[in-house]
């Protein structure tokens, strides 16, 4: 099974070009005129050269954010977003900033250990710090949705605003609100953005048929006519959930060669753990 997915991925990549996300700075292989960012899942539609011609200072700041996150300098990345937001109130930047806080929180929580001496007071401090960071992330997500509201009225509905609100509600685990936003997204684009949002929503549901539904929806985004490289991540996730750890690891390893995403690294690590048992 996995060899078919790898072949589809490699075939599409031969026709791809890199698109630049103007919200987080990541570059994503795309086929066609737009794609979903492989880092923050916002939709993007320009390459780096065009982005630099429009706003070179923004590109520089976004690149510095990626580098800071890579080096675990989350405070520096947050400060860089503050600089961007000071001159650009686009709600997408509040959303992107919230993702840094989520990564920051996860990093802090990952430092909790149960082999410490004494009463492990350090763990309590880390847990409190992680919770505070996640609370800030949720506040930013709600703020992003609130600021997008003027662009989500029926008389002047914006695809960008509706899709960003959809992603924010997903991160807030408010699936009912996300479903409502998905319907607004589909008013504009039910073929690509709507299909992709369907995949994201399905991946966050819990049902006995989740893996089968998610796999079918993700597979629909693997052809050159309707392509998202992120679809292969969701396929790998399905393989993991089906306990096909070897196949999951193989597909995730191929993805890692062409996209940078901590979720890919997590799948590889968890697959390795299962295969070592």
FENMO-V658111 format. One record per residue. N is the residue number from 1. RES is the residue in three letters. SS is DSSP state (2 for helix, 1 for strand, 0 for the rest). PSI is psi in whole degrees, -180 to 180 (NA if undefined). Layout:
((N/RES/SS/PSI) (N/RES/SS/PSI))
//
This chain:
((1/UNK/0/-46) (2/UNK/2/-29) (3/UNK/2/-33) (4/UNK/2/-41) (5/UNK/2/-41) (6/UNK/2/-41) (7/UNK/2/-42) (8/UNK/2/-43) (9/UNK/2/-49) (10/UNK/2/-37) (11/UNK/2/-44) (12/UNK/2/-39) (13/UNK/2/-27) (14/UNK/0/-24) (15/UNK/0/3) (16/UNK/0/165) (17/UNK/1/159) (18/UNK/1/130) (19/UNK/1/147) (20/UNK/1/128) (21/UNK/0/121) (22/UNK/0/8) (23/UNK/0/-30) (24/UNK/0/-12) (25/UNK/0/-2) (26/UNK/0/152) (27/UNK/1/137) (28/UNK/1/132) (29/UNK/1/131) (30/UNK/1/151) (31/UNK/0/118) (32/UNK/0/-160) (33/UNK/0/-3) (34/UNK/0/169) (35/UNK/1/174) (36/UNK/1/131) (37/UNK/0/135) (38/UNK/0/-6) (39/UNK/0/-55) (40/UNK/0/-8) (41/UNK/0/9) (42/UNK/0/157) (43/UNK/1/140) (44/UNK/1/157) (45/UNK/0/17) (46/UNK/0/156) (47/UNK/0/176) (48/UNK/2/-40) (49/UNK/2/-44) (50/UNK/2/-40) (51/UNK/2/-42) (52/UNK/2/-36) (53/UNK/2/-28) (54/UNK/2/-39) (55/UNK/2/87) (56/UNK/2/-33) (57/UNK/2/-37) (58/UNK/2/-45) (59/UNK/2/-43) (60/UNK/2/-43) (61/UNK/2/-42) (62/UNK/2/-39) (63/UNK/2/-37) (64/UNK/2/-33) (65/UNK/2/-46) (66/UNK/2/-42) (67/UNK/2/-40) (68/UNK/2/-42) (69/UNK/2/-41) (70/UNK/2/-36) (71/UNK/0/12) (72/UNK/0/24) (73/UNK/0/72) (74/UNK/2/-36) (75/UNK/2/-40) (76/UNK/2/-40) (77/UNK/2/-41) (78/UNK/2/-42) (79/UNK/2/-38) (80/UNK/2/-40) (81/UNK/2/-36) (82/UNK/2/-38) (83/UNK/2/-43) (84/UNK/2/-47) (85/UNK/2/-26) (86/UNK/2/-29) (87/UNK/2/-3) (88/UNK/0/109) (89/UNK/0/18) (90/UNK/0/123) (91/UNK/2/-24) (92/UNK/2/-29) (93/UNK/2/-31) (94/UNK/2/-40) (95/UNK/2/-48) (96/UNK/2/-39) (97/UNK/2/-36) (98/UNK/2/-33) (99/UNK/2/-32) (100/UNK/2/-42) (101/UNK/2/-37) (102/UNK/2/-44) (103/UNK/2/-42) (104/UNK/2/-47) (105/UNK/2/-46) (106/UNK/2/-39) (107/UNK/2/-44) (108/UNK/2/-46) (109/UNK/2/-33) (110/UNK/2/-15) (111/UNK/0/-6) (112/UNK/0/130) (113/UNK/0/151) (114/UNK/0/19) (115/UNK/0/18) (116/UNK/0/161) (117/UNK/0/162) (118/UNK/0/-143) (119/UNK/0/8) (120/UNK/0/48) (121/UNK/2/-30) (122/UNK/2/-37) (123/UNK/2/-40) (124/UNK/2/-43) (125/UNK/2/-41) (126/UNK/2/-41) (127/UNK/2/-42) (128/UNK/2/-41) (129/UNK/2/-44) (130/UNK/2/-41) (131/UNK/2/-40) (132/UNK/2/-41) (133/UNK/2/-40) (134/UNK/2/-36) (135/UNK/2/-40) (136/UNK/2/-40) (137/UNK/2/-46) (138/UNK/2/-37) (139/UNK/2/-42) (140/UNK/2/-38) (141/UNK/2/-45) (142/UNK/2/-38) (143/UNK/2/-38) (144/UNK/2/-45) (145/UNK/2/-45) (146/UNK/2/-43) (147/UNK/2/-19) (148/UNK/2/-13) (149/UNK/2/-42) (150/UNK/2/-26) (151/UNK/2/11) (152/UNK/2/12) (153/UNK/0/147) (154/UNK/2/-30) (155/UNK/2/-14) (156/UNK/2/46) (157/UNK/0/133) (158/UNK/0/131) (159/UNK/2/-44) (160/UNK/2/-45) (161/UNK/2/-44) (162/UNK/2/-41) (163/UNK/2/-41) (164/UNK/2/-42) (165/UNK/2/-38) (166/UNK/2/-49) (167/UNK/2/-41) (168/UNK/2/-44) (169/UNK/2/-34) (170/UNK/2/-46) (171/UNK/2/-28) (172/UNK/0/-1) (173/UNK/0/27) (174/UNK/0/82) (175/UNK/2/-28) (176/UNK/2/-45) (177/UNK/2/-37) (178/UNK/2/-41) (179/UNK/2/-40) (180/UNK/2/-43) (181/UNK/2/-34) (182/UNK/2/-39) (183/UNK/2/-35) (184/UNK/2/-40) (185/UNK/2/-43) (186/UNK/2/-18) (187/UNK/2/-36) (188/UNK/2/-48) (189/UNK/0/97) (190/UNK/0/-9) (191/UNK/0/-47) (192/UNK/0/-63) (193/UNK/2/-42) (194/UNK/2/-42) (195/UNK/2/-42) (196/UNK/2/-44) (197/UNK/2/-34) (198/UNK/2/-42) (199/UNK/2/-47) (200/UNK/2/-46) (201/UNK/2/-45) (202/UNK/2/-37) (203/UNK/2/-18) (204/UNK/0/2) (205/UNK/0/163) (206/UNK/0/113) (207/UNK/0/165) (208/UNK/0/-23) (209/UNK/0/13) (210/UNK/2/-51) (211/UNK/2/-44) (212/UNK/2/-44) (213/UNK/2/-44) (214/UNK/2/-42) (215/UNK/2/-45) (216/UNK/2/-42) (217/UNK/2/-38) (218/UNK/2/-40) (219/UNK/2/-30) (220/UNK/0/-12) (221/UNK/0/28) (222/UNK/1/-1) (223/UNK/1/160) (224/UNK/0/-26) (225/UNK/0/-27) (226/UNK/1/87) (227/UNK/1/134) (228/UNK/0/123) (229/UNK/0/-26) (230/UNK/2/-24) (231/UNK/2/-33) (232/UNK/2/-29) (233/UNK/2/-45) (234/UNK/2/-32) (235/UNK/2/-44) (236/UNK/2/-38) (237/UNK/2/-41) (238/UNK/2/-42) (239/UNK/2/-40) (240/UNK/2/-47) (241/UNK/2/-28) (242/UNK/0/4) (243/UNK/0/22) (244/UNK/0/68) (245/UNK/2/-38) (246/UNK/2/-45) (247/UNK/2/-39) (248/UNK/2/-47) (249/UNK/2/-40) (250/UNK/2/-47) (251/UNK/2/-43) (252/UNK/2/-37) (253/UNK/2/-40) (254/UNK/2/-39) (255/UNK/2/-39) (256/UNK/2/-25) (257/UNK/0/-22) (258/UNK/0/-3) (259/UNK/0/146) (260/UNK/0/116) (261/UNK/0/127) (262/UNK/2/-26) (263/UNK/2/-34) (264/UNK/2/-46) (265/UNK/2/-39) (266/UNK/2/-44) (267/UNK/2/-42) (268/UNK/2/-45) (269/UNK/2/-45) (270/UNK/2/-35) (271/UNK/2/-43) (272/UNK/2/-41) (273/UNK/2/-43) (274/UNK/2/-38) (275/UNK/2/-23) (276/UNK/0/-11) (277/UNK/0/NA))
//
